[in-house]
Amino acid sequence: MKIVRYSSENVPKPTKEDLDRVDAIKDEDIDYSDIPEIIDFSKFCPWEQRQMFKPVKVAVTCKLEADMILK
């Protein structure tokens, strides 16, 4: 089998046939054996994870001429 590599810019769009094939797969036919099962949820902290991505807010002062605002 030939190896095909794509970059993020040139990934081909899925065709209707591709989507139909994926839709035809039943859940019980999917092999999950290579995915480790999560059994310890004690370290799952969604709020702490969201705080890592909290945007930083900065105070900004801007002076505008009055004719720009009062039009």
N, C-alpha and C positions, 0 to 999 in steps of 0.2 A: 504494500500500500504506500502511496506517495504522501509525504508530509506536506501540508499546505499551511502557510503562515500568513496571518493577516495583522495589520496594525489597526489601531482604533479608528483611523480615518477611512480605511477601505474595506470594512466588514460588509459583506453583501447582505442585502435585505432578505429576510425569509420569504420564500415563495408560498403561494397558497397550498401547494403540495406539501411543503415542509410543515406548515401549520396544521394541516389535516392529519399528517402522520403523528404529530405530537398530541393532538386531540384524541386520536384513536388509542393511545396508550392508557391502559387501566392502572389505577393506583396500585393494585396488588401485583402488577407486573414490573414495578420499579424496584431495582435492587438498591437497598439502603445499607448493605453490609459494610461498605467502606467508610461510612459516616459514623463517627463515635457518638454514642448516646450520652446525653447530658443527664446525669443523675444527681448532681450537686448544684442546686440553685442558690446556695447561700451567698455566693459571690456575685449574683445577678443584682445589680443596682442601677436600674434604668435612669433614676433621677441624677445620680452621680455622673453617669455617662453623658446625659444631656448637658450638664453644667460644663463639661469640657468643651462643648461647642457653642457656649453662650457668647453672643457677639459682644465685643468691647464697645462701650459707649464713650464718646468723647464730647465735651462741651465745646461748641463752636460759636464765636462771635463774628458778626458780619455787619459792617456799616454800609447802608445804601443811601443814595440821595433821595430826598423826599419826593421829587417828581416821579421817580420810578415806582414808588409805592402808592401814591395818591392819584394815579391815572384812572 
